[in-house]
Amino acid sequence: MDEAVGEWVCFIDSDDSILEDYLDNFNLSAIGSRNVLPMQGIFHQHVHRKSKCYPITFQQEKIFSVRSWQDLLAEQVLENGYVFSKLFRREIIERNGIRFNTSLSIHEDHIFVWSYLQEVEEVYVIPKVSYIYLKKDELSLSSRQHSSEEWIYVSRQLQQCFHELQCRLKLPEGEELNHIRHEFGLNQLMRAAYRMNVADYPVCVAELFRCKEDLLLHFEPRKLRHRIFLYFLEKDYPAVYFYIFSRLLYCFRGNVK
């Protein structure tokens, strides 16, 4: 990032590929000097599963305000945390000191995108797909096992960044954004609970109780283990119950849904 000198910054993962018209599709002539985040579609191609190839695209070309939360939700802008298939104006990045959090190895891209969204006025969605994102089976930074401490840290960073984004863009406080809170912040905290060990379970359980209200209000329990953890929280069970259940999940992984 510090070496960039152009007006725009564009990210391409070293394992991915692009079509020849990738940069042209951003249609800079339509942007001009507007304070906007341009984004186009992504084609997901699973390296080892040919049936798992699908595009993420937009239905029509349009520019809308970042304060139009209905458009943000309809186009899944908040969920789309990829830094590739987007263009970032370097002046905005530098003026606001936006950088990747090097302490994170998961969701650092999402936090970067959310930080940038706070500094623009509009989003420009383009119904083109010219970026090919290769998904692999082998372990990578995003697929390897992370410790409870790592999940707690990324949970805090996501929750803080979303709170800042919500305040800046005046996003609604109601149920409309529950799935965002669930997927990006609370879900990571629940992952920490699955992986707690004898050394870190007091810290992990303390974090669960710190976020108790948000978990009970916004977390969407999709599996039995989710409901059991939430029940322990609601009834104020001692920390050791969380730890024992976490160990049981580890021992019988795959049997508890």
C-alpha positions, 0 to 999 in steps of 0.5 A: 500500500505504501508503494502505490502512486496511482489515483486508484488502488486495485487488489488482485490475489496472486492465486486468482485470475482476471479477464482482459476487460477487468479494469475497463469494466470499472467504467471510470468515465462514469465515476469522474470525481465522485466520492464513490466505491465502484464494485463488480461481480466475482466468479467463484471457482472451486479448484477441486469441485467443478460443481461449485462454480458460481458468480456473484453479480449485480442485476443492474448498473446503478449508483446509490448513496451509502446512507441508503441502507435498503440498497446496501442490503439489496446489493449485499454490499456490507456482506461483500468484504472482498477487497478484490473486484473493487476500486479504491481511491488512493487519496481517500485511503491516505487521507484517512489512514486506512490500512490492513490490520496486520494483527489479523489473518482473518477478516482483515479485508472486511474491516478494510472495506468497512473502514473505506465505506465510512469515507465515501458518499456512494457505491457504484455496482457494475453488472460485470463479472471478470474476476475469477476467485479460486477456492481451494481445499488445502489449508490457507490463512483463512481456512486453518484452525485459529485459537480462541484468542484469535477469534475473540480479537477478530470478533472485537475488531468486527463489532467495533468497525460495524458500530463505527460504520453504523453510526457514520452511515446512520444505519438502522438499529432494528432487526434489518441488520441482524444477519450482519451482526450475526455473521460478522462479530458474533459468529466469530465469538461463538467460534472462540467458544468452540475452541476454548481450552483449559488455559483460555476458557475464563477469558473466553467465557468472560467475553461471551458474558460481555457480549451477552445482550448482543448474543441473545438479541442478534445471534441466530442459533442455527445448530444445537450447540448454538442453542446450548451456549445461549442457554448457558448464557441466559441462565448465567451458568458458571464458566466451567459449564461452557468449558466442559461443553466445548471439550465435549464438542471437540471430542465428539466433533461431527456428532453434535450438529 
